[in-house]
Amino acid sequence: MRCPFCDFQAHRMDLHTHLLEDHEQEVRVFIHKVTGKMVYEYTCPLCNESWRKPLKKRPAALQEYVREIRMVAFDVFLYHLMDRHSEDDGE
């Protein structure tokens, strides 16, 4: 699989680690100003489809769980890449 943000290419598990280490900023984790709930969002750079999901964690726990939240978001993102964009990288 090829990283949609750079030229890195690897198997799915290695790509997941790469995304988390080198592109963590692509998954925004924040507290929604209106609802006060913690939310994550990201956008596919290949098709501009975006996801925004409220989280059950307390906003006070934001920094404690941000890495784990990004880990889950990138996992879902990889399924999107495999399902919608696998032909884009020759797989």
PDB file with one MODEL, atoms N, CA, C and O in Angstrom:
MODEL        1
ATOM      1  N   MET A   1       0.849  -1.184   0.000  1.00  0.00           N
ATOM      2  CA  MET A   1       0.000   0.000   0.000  1.00  0.00           C
ATOM      3  C   MET A   1       0.891   1.243   0.000  1.00  0.00           C
ATOM      4  O   MET A   1       1.990   1.245   0.554  1.00  0.00           O
ATOM      5  N   ARG A   2       0.389   2.283  -0.629  1.00  0.00           N
ATOM      6  CA  ARG A   2       1.127   3.543  -0.713  1.00  0.00           C
ATOM      7  C   ARG A   2       0.460   4.597   0.162  1.00  0.00           C
ATOM      8  O   ARG A   2      -0.765   4.723   0.188  1.00  0.00           O
ATOM      9  N   CYS A   3       1.284   5.345   0.871  1.00  0.00           N
ATOM     10  CA  CYS A   3       0.785   6.437   1.699  1.00  0.00           C
ATOM     11  C   CYS A   3       0.208   7.527   0.793  1.00  0.00           C
ATOM     12  O   CYS A   3       0.868   7.941  -0.159  1.00  0.00           O
ATOM     13  N   PRO A   4      -0.997   7.995   1.067  1.00  0.00           N
ATOM     14  CA  PRO A   4      -1.600   9.036   0.234  1.00  0.00           C
ATOM     15  C   PRO A   4      -1.021  10.437   0.501  1.00  0.00           C
ATOM     16  O   PRO A   4      -1.359  11.393  -0.197  1.00  0.00           O
ATOM     17  N   PHE A   5      -0.155  10.550   1.506  1.00  0.00           N
ATOM     18  CA  PHE A   5       0.416  11.848   1.860  1.00  0.00           C
ATOM     19  C   PHE A   5       1.866  12.015   1.408  1.00  0.00           C
ATOM     20  O   PHE A   5       2.374  13.135   1.342  1.00  0.00           O
ATOM     21  N   CYS A   6       2.536  10.891   1.095  1.00  0.00           N
ATOM     22  CA  CYS A   6       3.942  10.943   0.685  1.00  0.00           C
ATOM     23  C   CYS A   6       4.262   9.706  -0.155  1.00  0.00           C
ATOM     24  O   CYS A   6       3.347   8.993  -0.566  1.00  0.00           O
ATOM     25  N   ASP A   7       5.524   9.444  -0.414  1.00  0.00           N
ATOM     26  CA  ASP A   7       5.919   8.330  -1.272  1.00  0.00           C
ATOM     27  C   ASP A   7       6.143   7.019  -0.541  1.00  0.00           C
ATOM     28  O   ASP A   7       6.548   6.037  -1.163  1.00  0.00           O
ATOM     29  N   PHE A   8       5.894   6.974   0.750  1.00  0.00           N
ATOM     30  CA  PHE A   8       6.114   5.750   1.529  1.00  0.00           C
ATOM     31  C   PHE A   8       5.216   4.636   1.018  1.00  0.00           C
ATOM     32  O   PHE A   8       4.034   4.848   0.749  1.00  0.00           O
ATOM     33  N   GLN A   9       5.801   3.431   0.885  1.00  0.00           N
ATOM     34  CA  GLN A   9       5.032   2.277   0.435  1.00  0.00           C
ATOM     35  C   GLN A   9       5.407   1.085   1.301  1.00  0.00           C
ATOM     36  O   GLN A   9       6.591   0.829   1.524  1.00  0.00           O
ATOM     37  N   ALA A  10       4.405   0.348   1.797  1.00  0.00           N
ATOM     38  CA  ALA A  10       4.651  -0.789   2.677  1.00  0.00           C
ATOM     39  C   ALA A  10       3.372  -1.615   2.814  1.00  0.00           C
ATOM     40  O   ALA A  10       2.328  -1.288   2.248  1.00  0.00           O
ATOM     41  N   HIS A  11       3.490  -2.687   3.578  1.00  0.00           N
ATOM     42  CA  HIS A  11       2.298  -3.475   3.901  1.00  0.00           C
ATOM     43  C   HIS A  11       1.406  -2.663   4.833  1.00  0.00           C
ATOM     44  O   HIS A  11       1.846  -1.682   5.432  1.00  0.00           O
ATOM     45  N   ARG A  12       0.165  -3.076   4.947  1.00  0.00           N
ATOM     46  CA  ARG A  12      -0.842  -2.330   5.694  1.00  0.00           C
ATOM     47  C   ARG A  12      -0.403  -1.978   7.111  1.00  0.00           C
ATOM     48  O   ARG A  12      -0.541  -0.829   7.532  1.00  0.00           O
ATOM     49  N   MET A  13       0.120  -2.944   7.846  1.00  0.00           N
ATOM     50  CA  MET A  13       0.483  -2.689   9.244  1.00  0.00           C
ATOM     51  C   MET A  13       1.613  -1.657   9.337  1.00  0.00           C
ATOM     52  O   MET A  13       1.591  -0.784  10.204  1.00  0.00           O
ATOM     53  N   ASP A  14       2.589  -1.762   8.447  1.00  0.00           N
ATOM     54  CA  ASP A  14       3.679  -0.783   8.450  1.00  0.00           C
ATOM     55  C   ASP A  14       3.192   0.592   8.012  1.00  0.00           C
ATOM     56  O   ASP A  14       3.665   1.611   8.516  1.00  0.00           O
ATOM     57  N   LEU A  15       2.246   0.624   7.070  1.00  0.00           N
ATOM     58  CA  LEU A  15       1.675   1.903   6.647  1.00  0.00           C
ATOM     59  C   LEU A  15       0.895   2.536   7.798  1.00  0.00           C
ATOM     60  O   LEU A  15       0.941   3.752   7.984  1.00  0.00           O
ATOM     61  N   HIS A  16       0.188   1.727   8.561  1.00  0.00           N
ATOM     62  CA  HIS A  16      -0.553   2.234   9.717  1.00  0.00           C
ATOM     63  C   HIS A  16       0.402   2.920  10.690  1.00  0.00           C
ATOM     64  O   HIS A  16       0.123   4.021  11.165  1.00  0.00           O
ATOM     65  N   THR A  17       1.523   2.275  10.984  1.00  0.00           N
ATOM     66  CA  THR A  17       2.523   2.854  11.877  1.00  0.00           C
ATOM     67  C   THR A  17       3.095   4.142  11.293  1.00  0.00           C
ATOM     68  O   THR A  17       3.266   5.132  12.005  1.00  0.00           O
ATOM     69  N   HIS A  18       3.389   4.125  10.002  1.00  0.00           N
ATOM     70  CA  HIS A  18       3.914   5.308   9.320  1.00  0.00           C
ATOM     71  C   HIS A  18       2.940   6.482   9.432  1.00  0.00           C
ATOM     72  O   HIS A  18       3.345   7.598   9.755  1.00  0.00           O
ATOM     73  N   LEU A  19       1.666   6.232   9.166  1.00  0.00           N
ATOM     74  CA  LEU A  19       0.664   7.297   9.256  1.00  0.00           C
ATOM     75  C   LEU A  19       0.636   7.898  10.656  1.00  0.00           C
ATOM     76  O   LEU A  19       0.594   9.118  10.818  1.00  0.00           O
ATOM     77  N   LEU A  20       0.659   7.045  11.648  1.00  0.00           N
ATOM     78  CA  LEU A  20       0.588   7.492  13.030  1.00  0.00           C
ATOM     79  C   LEU A  20       1.829   8.293  13.429  1.00  0.00           C
ATOM     80  O   LEU A  20       1.729   9.262  14.181  1.00  0.00           O
ATOM     81  N   GLU A  21       2.977   7.895  12.933  1.00  0.00           N
ATOM     82  CA  GLU A  21       4.229   8.560  13.318  1.00  0.00           C
ATOM     83  C   GLU A  21       4.527   9.805  12.476  1.00  0.00           C
ATOM     84  O   GLU A  21       5.020  10.804  13.000  1.00  0.00           O
ATOM     85  N   ASP A  22       4.228   9.748  11.172  1.00  0.00           N
ATOM     86  CA  ASP A  22       4.642  10.828  10.278  1.00  0.00           C
ATOM     87  C   ASP A  22       3.519  11.767   9.836  1.00  0.00           C
ATOM     88  O   ASP A  22       3.786  12.862   9.341  1.00  0.00           O
ATOM     89  N   HIS A  23       2.278  11.348  10.011  1.00  0.00           N
ATOM     90  CA  HIS A  23       1.155  12.163   9.527  1.00  0.00           C
ATOM     91  C   HIS A  23       0.056  12.311  10.578  1.00  0.00           C
ATOM     92  O   HIS A  23      -1.120  12.438  10.239  1.00  0.00           O
ATOM     93  N   GLU A  24       0.439  12.293  11.835  1.00  0.00           N
ATOM     94  CA  GLU A  24      -0.555  12.365  12.912  1.00  0.00           C
ATOM     95  C   GLU A  24      -1.444  13.592  12.804  1.00  0.00           C
ATOM     96  O   GLU A  24      -2.613  13.543  13.188  1.00  0.00           O
ATOM     97  N   GLN A  25      -0.909  14.690  12.289  1.00  0.00           N
ATOM     98  CA  GLN A  25      -1.672  15.943  12.191  1.00  0.00           C
ATOM     99  C   GLN A  25      -2.843  15.833  11.212  1.00  0.00           C
ATOM    100  O   GLN A  25      -3.718  16.698  11.207  1.00  0.00           O
ATOM    101  N   GLU A  26      -2.874  14.800  10.396  1.00  0.00           N
ATOM    102  CA  GLU A  26      -3.975  14.631   9.439  1.00  0.00           C
ATOM    103  C   GLU A  26      -5.286  14.248  10.129  1.00  0.00           C
ATOM    104  O   GLU A  26      -6.365  14.445   9.569  1.00  0.00           O
ATOM    105  N   VAL A  27      -5.195  13.708  11.334  1.00  0.00           N
ATOM    106  CA  VAL A  27      -6.390  13.419  12.137  1.00  0.00           C
ATOM    107  C   VAL A  27      -6.465  14.494  13.208  1.00  0.00           C
ATOM    108  O   VAL A  27      -5.679  14.503  14.156  1.00  0.00           O
ATOM    109  N   ARG A  28      -7.417  15.394  13.043  1.00  0.00           N
ATOM    110  CA  ARG A  28      -7.611  16.459  14.025  1.00  0.00           C
ATOM    111  C   ARG A  28      -8.462  15.924  15.173  1.00  0.00           C
ATOM    112  O   ARG A  28      -9.514  15.327  14.949  1.00  0.00           O
ATOM    113  N   VAL A  29      -8.007  16.138  16.382  1.00  0.00           N
ATOM    114  CA  VAL A  29      -8.763  15.752  17.571  1.00  0.00           C
ATOM    115  C   VAL A  29      -8.960  17.031  18.370  1.00  0.00           C
ATOM    116  O   VAL A  29      -7.995  17.706  18.729  1.00  0.00           O
ATOM    117  N   PHE A  30     -10.225  17.360  18.647  1.00  0.00           N
ATOM    118  CA  PHE A  30     -10.503  18.642  19.286  1.00  0.00           C
ATOM    119  C   PHE A  30     -11.808  18.588  20.059  1.00  0.00           C
ATOM    120  O   PHE A  30     -12.569  17.624  19.961  1.00  0.00           O
ATOM    121  N   ILE A  31     -12.050  19.624  20.817  1.00  0.00           N
ATOM    122  CA  ILE A  31     -13.311  19.763  21.553  1.00  0.00           C
ATOM    123  C   ILE A  31     -14.207  20.693  20.750  1.00  0.00           C
ATOM    124  O   ILE A  31     -13.838  21.831  20.460  1.00  0.00           O
ATOM    125  N   HIS A  32     -15.386  20.198  20.394  1.00  0.00           N
ATOM    126  CA  HIS A  32     -16.341  20.968  19.589  1.00  0.00           C
ATOM    127  C   HIS A  32     -16.836  22.156  20.402  1.00  0.00           C
ATOM    128  O   HIS A  32     -17.281  22.000  21.539  1.00  0.00           O
ATOM    129  N   LYS A  33     -16.755  23.333  19.818  1.00  0.00           N
ATOM    130  CA  LYS A  33     -17.098  24.569  20.543  1.00  0.00           C
ATOM    131  C   LYS A  33     -18.555  24.628  20.971  1.00  0.00           C
ATOM    132  O   LYS A  33     -18.862  25.170  22.032  1.00  0.00           O
ATOM    133  N   VAL A  34     -19.453  24.082  20.169  1.00  0.00           N
ATOM    134  CA  VAL A  34     -20.882  24.178  20.477  1.00  0.00           C
ATOM    135  C   VAL A  34     -21.328  23.079  21.436  1.00  0.00           C
ATOM    136  O   VAL A  34     -21.993  23.355  22.435  1.00  0.00           O
ATOM    137  N   THR A  35     -20.961  21.829  21.133  1.00  0.00           N
ATOM    138  CA  THR A  35     -21.435  20.711  21.948  1.00  0.00           C
ATOM    139  C   THR A  35     -20.572  20.431  23.164  1.00  0.00           C
ATOM    140  O   THR A  35     -21.036  19.831  24.134  1.00  0.00           O
ATOM    141  N   GLY A  36     -19.317  20.863  23.118  1.00  0.00           N
ATOM    142  CA  GLY A  36     -18.398  20.576  24.210  1.00  0.00           C
ATOM    143  C   GLY A  36     -17.875  19.152  24.211  1.00  0.00           C
ATOM    144  O   GLY A  36     -17.152  18.753  25.124  1.00  0.00           O
ATOM    145  N   LYS A  37     -18.239  18.375  23.181  1.00  0.00           N
ATOM    146  CA  LYS A  37     -17.789  16.986  23.090  1.00  0.00           C
ATOM    147  C   LYS A  37     -16.473  16.901  22.336  1.00  0.00           C
ATOM    148  O   LYS A  37     -16.155  17.745  21.497  1.00  0.00           O
ATOM    149  N   MET A  38     -15.717  15.859  22.658  1.00  0.00           N
ATOM    150  CA  MET A  38     -14.480  15.601  21.951  1.00  0.00           C
ATOM    151  C   MET A  38     -14.831  14.966  20.600  1.00  0.00           C
ATOM    152  O   MET A  38     -15.714  14.112  20.515  1.00  0.00           O
ATOM    153  N   VAL A  39     -14.124  15.397  19.546  1.00  0.00           N
ATOM    154  CA  VAL A  39     -14.423  14.981  18.176  1.00  0.00           C
ATOM    155  C   VAL A  39     -13.109  14.698  17.459  1.00  0.00           C
ATOM    156  O   VAL A  39     -12.084  15.320  17.738  1.00  0.00           O
ATOM    157  N   TYR A  40     -13.159  13.737  16.519  1.00  0.00           N
ATOM    158  CA  TYR A  40     -12.025  13.634  15.602  1.00  0.00           C
ATOM    159  C   TYR A  40     -12.540  13.773  14.188  1.00  0.00           C
ATOM    160  O   TYR A  40     -13.687  13.434  13.895  1.00  0.00           O
ATOM    161  N   GLU A  41     -11.674  14.281  13.300  1.00  0.00           N
ATOM    162  CA  GLU A  41     -12.039  14.389  11.901  1.00  0.00           C
ATOM    163  C   GLU A  41     -10.802  14.282  11.027  1.00  0.00           C
ATOM    164  O   GLU A  41      -9.696  14.633  11.437  1.00  0.00           O
ATOM    165  N   TYR A  42     -11.012  13.792   9.817  1.00  0.00           N
ATOM    166  CA  TYR A  42      -9.943  13.717   8.836  1.00  0.00           C
ATOM    167  C   TYR A  42     -10.561  13.659   7.456  1.00  0.00           C
ATOM    168  O   TYR A  42     -11.748  13.373   7.299  1.00  0.00           O
ATOM    169  N   THR A  43      -9.737  13.934   6.457  1.00  0.00           N
ATOM    170  CA  THR A  43     -10.186  13.973   5.071  1.00  0.00           C
ATOM    171  C   THR A  43      -9.244  13.130   4.229  1.00  0.00           C
ATOM    172  O   THR A  43      -8.025  13.205   4.383  1.00  0.00           O
ATOM    173  N   CYS A  44      -9.811  12.334   3.344  1.00  0.00           N
ATOM    174  CA  CYS A  44      -9.008  11.556   2.413  1.00  0.00           C
ATOM    175  C   CYS A  44      -8.415  12.513   1.374  1.00  0.00           C
ATOM    176  O   CYS A  44      -9.166  13.239   0.722  1.00  0.00           O
ATOM    177  N   PRO A  45      -7.100  12.532   1.207  1.00  0.00           N
ATOM    178  CA  PRO A  45      -6.498  13.444   0.235  1.00  0.00           C
ATOM    179  C   PRO A  45      -6.709  13.015  -1.212  1.00  0.00           C
ATOM    180  O   PRO A  45      -6.446  13.784  -2.137  1.00  0.00           O
ATOM    181  N   LEU A  46      -7.183  11.788  -1.408  1.00  0.00           N
ATOM    182  CA  LEU A  46      -7.389  11.288  -2.763  1.00  0.00           C
ATOM    183  C   LEU A  46      -8.771  11.615  -3.318  1.00  0.00           C
ATOM    184  O   LEU A  46      -8.921  11.839  -4.519  1.00  0.00           O
ATOM    185  N   CYS A  47      -9.781  11.644  -2.450  1.00  0.00           N
ATOM    186  CA  CYS A  47     -11.143  11.884  -2.930  1.00  0.00           C
ATOM    187  C   CYS A  47     -11.863  12.997  -2.163  1.00  0.00           C
ATOM    188  O   CYS A  47     -12.994  13.349  -2.496  1.00  0.00           O
ATOM    189  N   ASN A  48     -11.216  13.545  -1.148  1.00  0.00           N
ATOM    190  CA  ASN A  48     -11.775  14.613  -0.311  1.00  0.00           C
ATOM    191  C   ASN A  48     -12.980  14.193   0.513  1.00  0.00           C
ATOM    192  O   ASN A  48     -13.665  15.051   1.069  1.00  0.00           O
ATOM    193  N   GLU A  49     -13.260  12.895   0.608  1.00  0.00           N
ATOM    194  CA  GLU A  49     -14.294  12.431   1.525  1.00  0.00           C
ATOM    195  C   GLU A  49     -13.783  12.688   2.939  1.00  0.00           C
ATOM    196  O   GLU A  49     -12.610  12.455   3.231  1.00  0.00           O
ATOM    197  N   SER A  50     -14.660  13.165   3.809  1.00  0.00           N
ATOM    198  CA  SER A  50     -14.203  13.458   5.162  1.00  0.00           C
ATOM    199  C   SER A  50     -15.103  12.794   6.189  1.00  0.00           C
ATOM    200  O   SER A  50     -16.256  12.461   5.917  1.00  0.00           O
ATOM    201  N   TRP A  51     -14.546  12.613   7.368  1.00  0.00           N
ATOM    202  CA  TRP A  51     -15.237  11.972   8.471  1.00  0.00           C
ATOM    203  C   TRP A  51     -15.087  12.836   9.703  1.00  0.00           C
ATOM    204  O   TRP A  51     -14.017  13.382   9.974  1.00  0.00           O
ATOM    205  N   ARG A  52     -16.164  12.953  10.440  1.00  0.00           N
ATOM    206  CA  ARG A  52     -16.146  13.650  11.725  1.00  0.00           C
ATOM    207  C   ARG A  52     -16.946  12.786  12.681  1.00  0.00           C
ATOM    208  O   ARG A  52     -18.101  12.449  12.421  1.00  0.00           O
ATOM    209  N   LYS A  53     -16.322  12.439  13.775  1.00  0.00           N
ATOM    210  CA  LYS A  53     -16.981  11.535  14.716  1.00  0.00           C
ATOM    211  C   LYS A  53     -16.853  12.060  16.136  1.00  0.00           C
ATOM    212  O   LYS A  53     -15.746  12.319  16.608  1.00  0.00           O
ATOM    213  N   PRO A  54     -17.987  12.219  16.823  1.00  0.00           N
ATOM    214  CA  PRO A  54     -17.927  12.589  18.237  1.00  0.00           C
ATOM    215  C   PRO A  54     -17.451  11.383  19.053  1.00  0.00           C
ATOM    216  O   PRO A  54     -17.692  10.235  18.679  1.00  0.00           O
ATOM    217  N   LEU A  55     -16.791  11.650  20.139  1.00  0.00           N
ATOM    218  CA  LEU A  55     -16.243  10.595  20.977  1.00  0.00           C
ATOM    219  C   LEU A  55     -16.908  10.598  22.343  1.00  0.00           C
ATOM    220  O   LEU A  55     -17.432  11.618  22.792  1.00  0.00           O
ATOM    221  N   LYS A  56     -16.880   9.451  22.994  1.00  0.00           N
ATOM    222  CA  LYS A  56     -17.509   9.329  24.313  1.00  0.00           C
ATOM    223  C   LYS A  56     -16.597   9.785  25.442  1.00  0.00           C
ATOM    224  O   LYS A  56     -17.058  10.022  26.559  1.00  0.00           O
ATOM    225  N   LYS A  57     -15.314   9.909  25.160  1.00  0.00           N
ATOM    226  CA  LYS A  57     -14.368  10.325  26.205  1.00  0.00           C
ATOM    227  C   LYS A  57     -14.676  11.744  26.667  1.00  0.00           C
ATOM    228  O   LYS A  57     -15.157  12.580  25.901  1.00  0.00           O
ATOM    229  N   ARG A  58     -14.386  11.989  27.943  1.00  0.00           N
ATOM    230  CA  ARG A  58     -14.553  13.339  28.484  1.00  0.00           C
ATOM    231  C   ARG A  58     -13.534  14.282  27.848  1.00  0.00           C
ATOM    232  O   ARG A  58     -12.396  13.878  27.608  1.00  0.00           O
ATOM    233  N   PRO A  59     -13.909  15.504  27.576  1.00  0.00           N
ATOM    234  CA  PRO A  59     -12.966  16.461  27.013  1.00  0.00           C
ATOM    235  C   PRO A  59     -11.693  16.625  27.851  1.00  0.00           C
ATOM    236  O   PRO A  59     -10.632  16.925  27.304  1.00  0.00           O
ATOM    237  N   ALA A  60     -11.787  16.436  29.139  1.00  0.00           N
ATOM    238  CA  ALA A  60     -10.606  16.551  29.996  1.00  0.00           C
ATOM    239  C   ALA A  60      -9.579  15.462  29.678  1.00  0.00           C
ATOM    240  O   ALA A  60      -8.404  15.602  30.016  1.00  0.00           O
ATOM    241  N   ALA A  61     -10.015  14.380  29.031  1.00  0.00           N
ATOM    242  CA  ALA A  61      -9.130  13.257  28.714  1.00  0.00           C
ATOM    243  C   ALA A  61      -8.503  13.386  27.329  1.00  0.00           C
ATOM    244  O   ALA A  61      -7.845  12.457  26.860  1.00  0.00           O
ATOM    245  N   LEU A  62      -8.696  14.515  26.678  1.00  0.00           N
ATOM    246  CA  LEU A  62      -8.236  14.686  25.295  1.00  0.00           C
ATOM    247  C   LEU A  62      -6.767  14.312  25.118  1.00  0.00           C
ATOM    248  O   LEU A  62      -6.457  13.455  24.291  1.00  0.00           O
ATOM    249  N   GLN A  63      -5.879  14.913  25.849  1.00  0.00           N
ATOM    250  CA  GLN A  63      -4.451  14.651  25.655  1.00  0.00           C
ATOM    251  C   GLN A  63      -4.065  13.227  26.038  1.00  0.00           C
ATOM    252  O   GLN A  63      -3.128  12.663  25.472  1.00  0.00           O
ATOM    253  N   GLU A  64      -4.770  12.654  26.982  1.00  0.00           N
ATOM    254  CA  GLU A  64      -4.469  11.291  27.424  1.00  0.00           C
ATOM    255  C   GLU A  64      -4.778  10.263  26.335  1.00  0.00           C
ATOM    256  O   GLU A  64      -4.101   9.239  26.248  1.00  0.00           O
ATOM    257  N   TYR A  65      -5.779  10.518  25.514  1.00  0.00           N
ATOM    258  CA  TYR A  65      -6.237   9.532  24.540  1.00  0.00           C
ATOM    259  C   TYR A  65      -6.006   9.910  23.083  1.00  0.00           C
ATOM    260  O   TYR A  65      -6.407   9.156  22.197  1.00  0.00           O
ATOM    261  N   VAL A  66      -5.385  11.034  22.803  1.00  0.00           N
ATOM    262  CA  VAL A  66      -5.278  11.501  21.426  1.00  0.00           C
ATOM    263  C   VAL A  66      -4.542  10.506  20.529  1.00  0.00           C
ATOM    264  O   VAL A  66      -4.942  10.318  19.380  1.00  0.00           O
ATOM    265  N   ARG A  67      -3.482   9.867  21.015  1.00  0.00           N
ATOM    266  CA  ARG A  67      -2.757   8.890  20.188  1.00  0.00           C
ATOM    267  C   ARG A  67      -3.649   7.692  19.850  1.00  0.00           C
ATOM    268  O   ARG A  67      -3.677   7.238  18.706  1.00  0.00           O
ATOM    269  N   GLU A  68      -4.374   7.183  20.846  1.00  0.00           N
ATOM    270  CA  GLU A  68      -5.251   6.037  20.611  1.00  0.00           C
ATOM    271  C   GLU A  68      -6.382   6.400  19.646  1.00  0.00           C
ATOM    272  O   GLU A  68      -6.776   5.582  18.814  1.00  0.00           O
ATOM    273  N   ILE A  69      -6.895   7.605  19.755  1.00  0.00           N
ATOM    274  CA  ILE A  69      -7.947   8.067  18.849  1.00  0.00           C
ATOM    275  C   ILE A  69      -7.423   8.102  17.425  1.00  0.00           C
ATOM    276  O   ILE A  69      -8.094   7.640  16.502  1.00  0.00           O
ATOM    277  N   ARG A  70      -6.234   8.646  17.243  1.00  0.00           N
ATOM    278  CA  ARG A  70      -5.634   8.685  15.909  1.00  0.00           C
ATOM    279  C   ARG A  70      -5.358   7.279  15.381  1.00  0.00           C
ATOM    280  O   ARG A  70      -5.499   7.025  14.185  1.00  0.00           O
ATOM    281  N   MET A  71      -4.967   6.369  16.264  1.00  0.00           N
ATOM    282  CA  MET A  71      -4.704   4.995  15.865  1.00  0.00           C
ATOM    283  C   MET A  71      -5.967   4.367  15.261  1.00  0.00           C
ATOM    284  O   MET A  71      -5.904   3.725  14.213  1.00  0.00           O
ATOM    285  N   VAL A  72      -7.082   4.551  15.909  1.00  0.00           N
ATOM    286  CA  VAL A  72      -8.357   4.015  15.413  1.00  0.00           C
ATOM    287  C   VAL A  72      -8.768   4.720  14.125  1.00  0.00           C
ATOM    288  O   VAL A  72      -9.210   4.067  13.179  1.00  0.00           O
ATOM    289  N   ALA A  73      -8.629   6.032  14.076  1.00  0.00           N
ATOM    290  CA  ALA A  73      -9.011   6.784  12.877  1.00  0.00           C
ATOM    291  C   ALA A  73      -8.193   6.337  11.664  1.00  0.00           C
ATOM    292  O   ALA A  73      -8.745   6.170  10.577  1.00  0.00           O
ATOM    293  N   PHE A  74      -6.892   6.142  11.837  1.00  0.00           N
ATOM    294  CA  PHE A  74      -6.068   5.690  10.717  1.00  0.00           C
ATOM    295  C   PHE A  74      -6.413   4.261  10.316  1.00  0.00           C
ATOM    296  O   PHE A  74      -6.298   3.912   9.141  1.00  0.00           O
ATOM    297  N   ASP A  75      -6.829   3.437  11.254  1.00  0.00           N
ATOM    298  CA  ASP A  75      -7.250   2.083  10.908  1.00  0.00           C
ATOM    299  C   ASP A  75      -8.477   2.135   9.991  1.00  0.00           C
ATOM    300  O   ASP A  75      -8.528   1.446   8.972  1.00  0.00           O
ATOM    301  N   VAL A  76      -9.448   2.946  10.357  1.00  0.00           N
ATOM    302  CA  VAL A  76     -10.646   3.117   9.526  1.00  0.00           C
ATOM    303  C   VAL A  76     -10.264   3.720   8.176  1.00  0.00           C
ATOM    304  O   VAL A  76     -10.798   3.318   7.142  1.00  0.00           O
ATOM    305  N   PHE A  77      -9.349   4.675   8.184  1.00  0.00           N
ATOM    306  CA  PHE A  77      -8.887   5.302   6.951  1.00  0.00           C
ATOM    307  C   PHE A  77      -8.235   4.283   6.018  1.00  0.00           C
ATOM    308  O   PHE A  77      -8.444   4.338   4.806  1.00  0.00           O
ATOM    309  N   LEU A  78      -7.454   3.359   6.564  1.00  0.00           N
ATOM    310  CA  LEU A  78      -6.825   2.337   5.727  1.00  0.00           C
ATOM    311  C   LEU A  78      -7.868   1.438   5.070  1.00  0.00           C
ATOM    312  O   LEU A  78      -7.695   1.028   3.923  1.00  0.00           O
ATOM    313  N   TYR A  79      -8.933   1.132   5.776  1.00  0.00           N
ATOM    314  CA  TYR A  79     -10.023   0.359   5.155  1.00  0.00           C
ATOM    315  C   TYR A  79     -10.635   1.148   3.995  1.00  0.00           C
ATOM    316  O   TYR A  79     -10.963   0.577   2.955  1.00  0.00           O
ATOM    317  N   HIS A  80     -10.785   2.441   4.177  1.00  0.00           N
ATOM    318  CA  HIS A  80     -11.288   3.292   3.102  1.00  0.00           C
ATOM    319  C   HIS A  80     -10.339   3.229   1.901  1.00  0.00           C
ATOM    320  O   HIS A  80     -10.787   3.067   0.765  1.00  0.00           O
ATOM    321  N   LEU A  81      -9.045   3.355   2.145  1.00  0.00           N
ATOM    322  CA  LEU A  81      -8.077   3.297   1.045  1.00  0.00           C
ATOM    323  C   LEU A  81      -8.139   1.965   0.311  1.00  0.00           C
ATOM    324  O   LEU A  81      -8.095   1.926  -0.918  1.00  0.00           O
ATOM    325  N   MET A  82      -8.242   0.874   1.064  1.00  0.00           N
ATOM    326  CA  MET A  82      -8.305  -0.453   0.445  1.00  0.00           C
ATOM    327  C   MET A  82      -9.584  -0.619  -0.363  1.00  0.00           C
ATOM    328  O   MET A  82      -9.571  -1.204  -1.446  1.00  0.00           O
ATOM    329  N   ASP A  83     -10.674  -0.109   0.162  1.00  0.00           N
ATOM    330  CA  ASP A  83     -11.975  -0.272  -0.491  1.00  0.00           C
ATOM    331  C   ASP A  83     -12.162   0.648  -1.692  1.00  0.00           C
ATOM    332  O   ASP A  83     -12.655   0.219  -2.735  1.00  0.00           O
ATOM    333  N   ARG A  84     -11.772   1.899  -1.548  1.00  0.00           N
ATOM    334  CA  ARG A  84     -12.067   2.897  -2.580  1.00  0.00           C
ATOM    335  C   ARG A  84     -10.907   3.243  -3.488  1.00  0.00           C
ATOM    336  O   ARG A  84     -11.127   3.715  -4.603  1.00  0.00           O
ATOM    337  N   HIS A  85      -9.651   3.019  -3.037  1.00  0.00           N
ATOM    338  CA  HIS A  85      -8.493   3.522  -3.792  1.00  0.00           C
ATOM    339  C   HIS A  85      -7.437   2.467  -4.073  1.00  0.00           C
ATOM    340  O   HIS A  85      -6.329   2.818  -4.478  1.00  0.00           O
ATOM    341  N   SER A  86      -7.733   1.204  -3.877  1.00  0.00           N
ATOM    342  CA  SER A  86      -6.694   0.183  -4.063  1.00  0.00           C
ATOM    343  C   SER A  86      -6.165   0.161  -5.487  1.00  0.00           C
ATOM    344  O   SER A  86      -4.992  -0.150  -5.696  1.00  0.00           O
ATOM    345  N   GLU A  87      -6.992   0.482  -6.470  1.00  0.00           N
ATOM    346  CA  GLU A  87      -6.530   0.520  -7.867  1.00  0.00           C
ATOM    347  C   GLU A  87      -5.601   1.693  -8.126  1.00  0.00           C
ATOM    348  O   GLU A  87      -4.858   1.693  -9.108  1.00  0.00           O
ATOM    349  N   ASP A  88      -5.637   2.702  -7.244  1.00  0.00           N
ATOM    350  CA  ASP A  88      -4.789   3.889  -7.427  1.00  0.00           C
ATOM    351  C   ASP A  88      -3.311   3.601  -7.208  1.00  0.00           C
ATOM    352  O   ASP A  88      -2.453   4.298  -7.749  1.00  0.00           O
ATOM    353  N   ASP A  89      -3.006   2.555  -6.398  1.00  0.00           N
ATOM    354  CA  ASP A  89      -1.592   2.272  -6.140  1.00  0.00           C
ATOM    355  C   ASP A  89      -1.154   0.916  -6.691  1.00  0.00           C
ATOM    356  O   ASP A  89      -0.106   0.393  -6.313  1.00  0.00           O
ATOM    357  N   GLY A  90      -1.959   0.355  -7.582  1.00  0.00           N
ATOM    358  CA  GLY A  90      -1.578  -0.873  -8.250  1.00  0.00           C
ATOM    359  C   GLY A  90      -1.883  -2.133  -7.487  1.00  0.00           C
ATOM    360  O   GLY A  90      -1.475  -3.215  -7.910  1.00  0.00           O
ATOM    361  N   GLU A  91      -2.588  -2.036  -6.372  1.00  0.00           N
ATOM    362  CA  GLU A  91      -2.936  -3.243  -5.610  1.00  0.00           C
ATOM    363  C   GLU A  91      -4.364  -3.635  -5.903  1.00  0.00           C
ATOM    364  O   GLU A  91      -4.856  -4.626  -5.363  1.00  0.00           O
TER     365      GLU A  91
ENDMDL
END
